[in-house]
Amino acid sequence: MPTPAEPTRDSIISRVVRILSCFDRSTAALSLSSLARRSGLPLTTAHRLCEELLRHGLLERDAAGDLRPGLRIWELGSRASHALTLSEACRPYMEDLQDTVRQHVTLAVMDRGSALYVERLSAPESPLDAAHIAQRMPLHASSSGLVLLAFSDPSVRASALAGPLEKVTPATVTDPEQLRRHLADIRQRGFAAPPGVGRAEWIGVAVPVFGPGQSAHGPCIAAALNCILPLDAADLVPRVVPALTTAARGMSRALRG
């Protein structure tokens, strides 16, 4: 029997998370009925919780009366966010990197079994609609995720390789043994540049950024720095990797203080 410190899967907090998780970049505002349907909550429950969230500024209404995340969420997240601290430390190096490569540049961390993008600098001249801030990608189906996996502890890799491993594109590697060899190769080379594994039309070139601390297996990885190239620009990879590596080393020094 769960104790008060161990909320059930249907606790108030889990219901609130289900509501807030309904929003994304393509669905920034929803009606109450749509929120109830997407969250799987009864309409009366969704209404009661949304009224509470509105009172606390975690939700707000737009001009059409639909609900959307409130500024209070941004305010709370910005006060002491690890992602914000990481972005602030790494952004100057990302700006220098983008001046060199003239492509989209992203920074991702491992969070709850996926690669979470915490920073992005856009290249206006690039035709690619690349990864956005707060977007998630499977670890095995993104260059950033592969780097995060390759340089993580063996127990983390083993858990990820146990699956499930979704076939996101035809190029996504889903065989655990093949993926294990691929990760070993990334550790040896120091970067990942798999063509078309997360999106068929691009190549992500990623390198590790190390933070403070040391595990039994080496430096602790803090993030993955990534440059996104069009699929037909594979010849640029050898020129991009040194620039990425230089920027990542600067970031690692900044994070280690």
N, C-alpha and C positions, 0 to 999 in steps of 0.2 A: 504494500500500500504506500503510495507516494506521500512524503511529508510536505509541509508547507514550503520547505526550501527546495523541493523537487517538483516543480509544476508539471501537470500532465500535459499531453500533447494538445489538449484542448483548453489550455489556460488562457486567461485574458491576454497575456503578452503574446502568446502564439497567434491568437486571433488578430491582434493589432498588426503583427508582422505580416500575416497573410494579406491584410488590407493594403498596407504600405507597399508590399511586393507586387501589387497589381500594376503599378505605374512603371513605365519605361520610356525610352526616348521617343518611340513611335506612338505612345499612348500617355500623354502628359496629363490628361484630365479625363475623368469618367463620371457618369451619372451614378447615383446611389444604387440603382438596380443593376447596372453593369458591374459595379464593385462587388455587390453581393454575389452575383453570378460567378465572377472571376475568382473570388476568394473562397467560394463554396460555403459561404455562411448564410443562414436564414436572413431574409430581408430585415426583420425586426432587430436581430442582433447586429447586423451591419449598420443599421440606422442609429442604434444606441451608441455603438463604439465610435462611429463617425462624428456624432454630436460631441462626444468627449474630446476627440482629436481636434475638432474645430475650436472648441473652447480653449485648448492649450496651444493653438497655433501650429499644430503638427499637420493639419490639413487646412485648406482654405478654399473658398468658392471663386470661380472665375466669373466673367461677365454673363455667361450663359447659365450660371447656376450649378455647373458641374464641379466636382471635387478634384483637387490636385494637392500634391505635397506642399506644405507651408514653409515659409522662410525659417520658422523655428527649427526645423530639422537641419537645415544648412547651418544655422547659428550654433546649435549644440555640437554638430559634427566638426565645426571649424575651431572649436575652443581648445581641444586637446587631442586632435586626430593624429595617429601615427602616419597615416597616408599624407596628411598635410605637411607634417614635419619632413617626411621623406621628399615630397615634391619641392619644398622650399630649398632643401639642401642640394637637390639634383638639378633643378631647373636651369641655373646658369650654365652648367655643362651641356644640358640639352640644347640650349640656345646656340652655344658655340658649335655644337655638332650639326645642328640644322643649317647653320650658315655654310657648313662645309658640304653636306650631302644633298641639301635642297630637296628633301623628301620628308614624308610624315615620320615623326619620331615619337615613340611612346615609352612609358615606364610602367611595368606591371609587377605586382606582388602575388605570392601564393596565398589564397584565402579560401578555406573550406573546400578544398579539392578542385579549385579552378584558378586560372590566371585572371586577376582583377586589375584592370588598367586604372592607374591613379593619376597619370599625367599624360598629356599629349600636346605636341606642337604640330600644327597643321602646315602643310606646304600648299599655298594657294594654287601653284602651277600643276600640282599632281591631280590626275583624273580619278584617283582611287578614293573610295569612301572607306577610310581605314578605321581601325579600332577607336572607340570614343571613351572618354573618361567615364568610369563606373560600369563599363561593359565587361562582361565575363566571357572567357573562352575556355574550352576544355584544355587541360594541361597537355594532353597528348596530341592535340590538334591545333597548336599554335607554336610559333618559334619561341615566344616568350615563355610559354608553359613548358616546353621541352628543356629550355635552359634552367628554369626553376627546378624541374624534376632532376635533371642531370647532376646538379650541384647540391641537392638536398641530401639529407641523411638516407641511408639505405632503407630504413623502415618506411619512410615516406614514399620512396620509389616503389617498394614492394606493395604498399597499399594501393597506389595508383595503378600499378600493372595488374592488380587483381580484378580490375574492371568495376563496372562495365566500361568498355572503350568504344565510343560511338564513331561510326564512319561518317565524318562530317563532309568530306569530299572524296572523290576516287583516290586521291593521293594520301589520305590519312592512313597512317600505320596503326592497325588494331591488333596485330599478332603480338602477344606479350614478349616472346623471345626475340622477335625482330626489333621490337621497341627497346628492349633491354640492350641489345647490341648498338642500336642507334644512340642511346643515351651515353653509353661508354665512349663512343666515337666523339660525341659532343664534349665530354669531359676532357678528352685528349686534345682536341683541336682548340677548345676554348670558345667556340661559338656554334650557333645553329643557323642554318639557312635552308630549310626544307621548302621546296617549291609547291605552292598550292595545297598545303595540308589543312588550313583553316578556311581559306577563301581561294577558290580556284584561280582567281585572276591576279594574285600577288605572291611575292616572296617576302617573308619576314626574315630579317637578319638580326639575331639577338645575341647578346653577351651578358655574362653575370656581373652584378654589382654586389660587392661584399660589404657587410656591415661589421660592427664591433662584435667581438666574441669569437670563440673557436670551439668547434666540436671535436670529437675524437677522429672525425673524418676530414677535417680541414676547416678553413674559414667558413663562417656562417653566411649564406647567401641572403641578401636583403631584398633584391629586386632583379628584374631583367630589363635591360635597355635594348630597344628594338628600333630598327629602321625598316620601313615598308617600301618595297620596290615593285614596279609592274613586273608581271611574269616574264615579259620579253626583255627584261633588263638584267638577266642573270650575270652578264659579263661585268656588271658593276660591283658584284659581291666582293671580289678581292680588293677593290678600292675602298669599299665601305667598312670592311672589318677593322682595319687599323684605326680609322676615325672613331668607330664605336668603342674599341678597346681603350683608346686614349681617354675618351670621355668617361668611361666606366671606372678607370683607375682614379681619375680625379674625384668622381663621386664617392668611391670607396674611401679615399683619404678624408673627404669631408665628413662622411658618416662616422668614421672612427675617431674624429676629433684630433 
